[in-house]
Amino acid sequence: MLIAFFTDLHANREALEACLTHARQRKVTQYAFLGDLVGYGADPAWVLDTVMQHVNEGAWALMGNHDAALRHRDGQSMNQTARKVVDWTRTQLNAAQLDFITNLPYRIEWQDLLFVHANAWAPEEWEYIDGVMEATRSMHATRAAITFCGHVHMPTLFHLSATGKTGEFLPMPEESIPLSKQRRWLVIPGSLGQPRDGNPAACYASFDTDSQYLTYYRVPYDTETACQKIIAAGLPPMLGRRLLTGN
């Protein structure tokens, strides 16, 4: 099975369309959406409808903190800009879309894989994996051989050796990485809808469960249109401009 991992979509239709096309061209057979389907972007309804369709066809989808803010109607832990977008997003969604978000899980386990949005030790509390210390804590919190998570908008790969030493690896796009079963792994694909590593191209990763190869991708998309739609919707302009630079 070839699984595509999309995370932090952030209501970015142009990026999601480009990545779905890219994944289909690579014969992806399964999809996992690792949370933050909404927030920041101008197309929450379209993105949710698209994810809902894939879930109906067998895909996995998780709750992210921006999704949870819609559900709980608070978002108090968010900054003012993020809260403003949450309030606007709520007005754009219908009952079926809100119901879908309400029922998203915080974690999914499948075979020896774990899917979470933020981390494995407390996925509903939204603490970030900012480096080796947090990655180690997350890998120790699960028996899964490989954990896939989002929340951090930069593509990163961590590995834990049999001796307990954690290493960090910055993956290069299009390079297939064998995930040895002698180690445990934590995969952060990077944000599809709002990259923040200085590269505006959308991020996602794929994993072949047969060969155990992981591949990261960067997919260019129409950032200018996505930016202008955010501004036209009356959302903070900086959310659109950052798509142009990936910062």
N, C-alpha and C positions, 0 to 999 in steps of 0.2 A: 504494500500500500504506500502510495506517495501522498503525504499530507502537507498542505500549505498552511502556515501559521500566520494569520493576520491579527495584529493587535493595534490598539490606539488608533482606530479608524477616524474618530473625531468628526463624523458627519461630512467627510470629504468625498464627495461623489466622484470627482475626476480621478483621484488617486485610487479609489476602490475599483472603478471600471478598468483602469490601466492594469492593476495588479491581477484582477480576475482574468483578463485577456492573456496576460503574461503567463499565469499559472496554467490556464487551459492549453496553451501552446506547449507547455512542458509535461502535459499528460497527467496533471494532478488528479487524483481520484477521491480525495477527501479534504475537507476544510475544517479548521479550528479557528474560531474568532475569540481572542483572549481578552475581551473587555474594552471599555471606553469606546463603545460604538458611536456615542454622541458626544457633544461638547465641542466648542471652538468653531466648528464648521457650519456651513449654510444649508446642508441638505440632510438633516436628521431623518426625515420621513423616508426619503428614498433609500438611504443607507439601511435603515431598520427593515424596510420591506425586502430589500435584497438579502440581508442576513436571515430574515425569517423564512424566505423561500429556500435558502440553502439548508437551514435547520430542518425544514419540512422534508428535505431530501436526504437527511441523515447527518448533516454537519453538526459540530459542537459549537456552543457559544457560552460565554461567561459574563458575569457581572463585573464591571469596572467601577471605579469611584465616581466618575461622571454619570454613569448609568444609575448608580445607587442614589446619587443626589436627586435625581428625578423621582425616584421611588419614595424616598424619605422626606422630600420637600424641605430639606434643610440646607445642606451644602455649607454648613458653618465652618468646616475646616478648609474651605476653598478661599482663594483670594477673590477680591471684588469682581475682577474681570470674568473669572470662571463662573461665579454665581450669577452674574448678569446673563451669561450665555445659557446656563441651566434654566433660568426663568423664561427666557425667550424660547428655548427648545420645547419646553412643556406646552407652549401655545401652538406649536407646529404639529403635534402628534395627536393621533386619534386614540380611541379607547383600546383598540386591539394592539396597537404599538406599545402603549403604556403597560398593558397587561403582560405583553411579552417581556418587557424589561423587568417588571415586578417579579417574574418567575425565573429569572436567570440565576444559575447557581454560582457559588463562589469558587468552587473547585470541581474538577472532573478527573477521575482516574480511569485509565484504560490500559489494560495489560501492565507493562512496567513503566508507563508514562503518566506524568501528572501535569495537568493544565491548571494554572492559576493566573490571576491578573497581576497581583503585587508580589506575593511571596508565599512560601509553603508553611511558615510557622503560624501566621495569623492572617489569612488572605482577606478577611473582611475588615481589617484595620488599616490597610493601605500604606504600610511602611515600605519604603523604597529599598531596593537592592542597589546601594551606591558603590559597592566595592567588594573586595575579597571577604571582609568580615561578615557582611550581610549575606553574601552568596553561600558562605560556609554554613551559617546558621540555617539558611533555607534548605540546603541539601541534607543537613543533619535532621531536619524536621520531618523528613519523609523517607520511606523505603523505596520510592521510585528510582529507577536507574537514570531517568532523564526527566527533568522538570522544564517545562516551557512557560515563560511568563512575560508579561508586558510591563506597563506602568513607567518603565524607564525608556525614554525615547531615543536611546542610542543602541545600536546593535552590538552585543557583547556575548562572549561565551566563557563560562567558568567550568572547571573540572576539578574533581576531588579524587586524589589517589588513594590506594589501599592503605598507605601510611598516614593518611589524614592531612596531607598537604594540598592546599587549594591553589590553583593557577588561574590566571585570567588571560584571555586571548581576544584580540580584536580581529574579527574575521574579514577577509577580503571577499567582495562579491564574486559570484560564479565559481568559487573554489569549493570543491566537495571535500568535506571534512569527515573522516571515519570516526564514529563515536565508539571507541573501544569499550567492551563490556567489563574490562578490568578497572574502569573508572566510573564515577558518577558525574553527571553533567547537568548544567543549568544553562538553558538557552534563552537569550533575550533577542527576539528578531528585530527590534527597533520599531519605531512608529510608522505605520502605513500613512496615516493622515496628517501628521505634523512632525516630521523629522526635526531633530535639534542638534545634529552633529556637524552642521556647516554644509551639508549636502542636501539640497531640496528634493532629490529623487525619493520616491516612496520606498519604504523598507518592508521586506517580508522574508520568511525563510521556509524551506521545505525539508522534510525528513522522510527518507525511504526506510520503511520498517523492515524490508527484506535485506537490503545491503548495509543498513545502519549508517548511511551517509547523510550528512547535514549540509545544506547549501544555503547561503545568504544571497539575497538579490537586492539590487537597487533599480527601480523602475521610473524613468522620467514620465512626467504627465503634464497636463496643462495647468501649471501653477497660476498663471495669470488669470485664467477664468475663475479658478477656485478663490483667488484673492478678491477679485472684483465682486463675486457673489456675496462674500462675507461683508464687504463694505456696503453693498446695495441693500443688504438685509438690516442694516443699522447696527451691526455688531461692532465691537471695538476694531478700528482699522488695523491696529498692530497685529491682530490675529491673522489678517490677510497678508500683511507685508512679510511676516516671518516665514510664510510658505515660499516666498520668492528666494530666500536666502538659506533656509534650513536651520535657522538659529532661534 
